[in-house]
């Protein structure tokens, strides 16, 4: 089956599986096609198939049994339409031309914060990548990304001006990023950050901490990004489920998307 180039392959596979389940072609507790069958059908790697299945499992549409395969869940659930994206993908979706400037790449000892996020010992060497992120050639964000040395060595020699860490790891090395956790805080610009973002020292910024992991919850990178507060806001969409009174499904999060100015 041919996949459209403008949509990530794992999303197309998960969308196809959703439609098959919704149409009743796979019933409750019925086994889905195997990873090998899906890989052959869509002409993709099994890593890509696993990521598609992980998406459905996260949405509580299927369950997986080791050594047996993937099966359709009986109860209905409301899929959460939140997708883990990169800066480049966010900017393209906003109609802006995205570009990155690599400011610094170096190895350094992990401090307590970085060590705890990457599950390494304090003082153990990690790879640090500093980049200025631009939209339509205007500075939008500045980020610092720390990798365990193994993953850092995979991306360090790649062109990062118009490429994403997601794409390099997933397409070049078949290492899927399957989950990310965010923490958002307000902060002010230091002298260094202000110079890169072309704002005054002390200007308000939004600070995003993100940890991205691969299979078996293995940390791939920890990133701290500073957004210019005058360049971005975030739009949140909720959907109420009246039938789920008092449960955590009352208002599932449907969208959490950046709006660039």
Secondary structure, DSSP 8 states (H G I E B T S, - for coil): ----TTS-HHHHHHHHHHHHHHTTSS-TT-B---HHHHHHHHT--HHHHHHHHHHHHHTTSEEEETTTEEEE-SS-----------HHHHHHHTT--EEEEEEEEEEEE--HHHHHHHT--TT-EEEEEEEEEEETTEEEEEEEEEEEHHHHHHHTTS--SS--HHHIIIIIH-----EEEEEEEEEE--HHHHHHHTS-TT-EEEEEEEEEEEGGGEEEEEEEEEEETTTEEEEEEEEE-TTSTTSTTTEEEEEEEEEE-
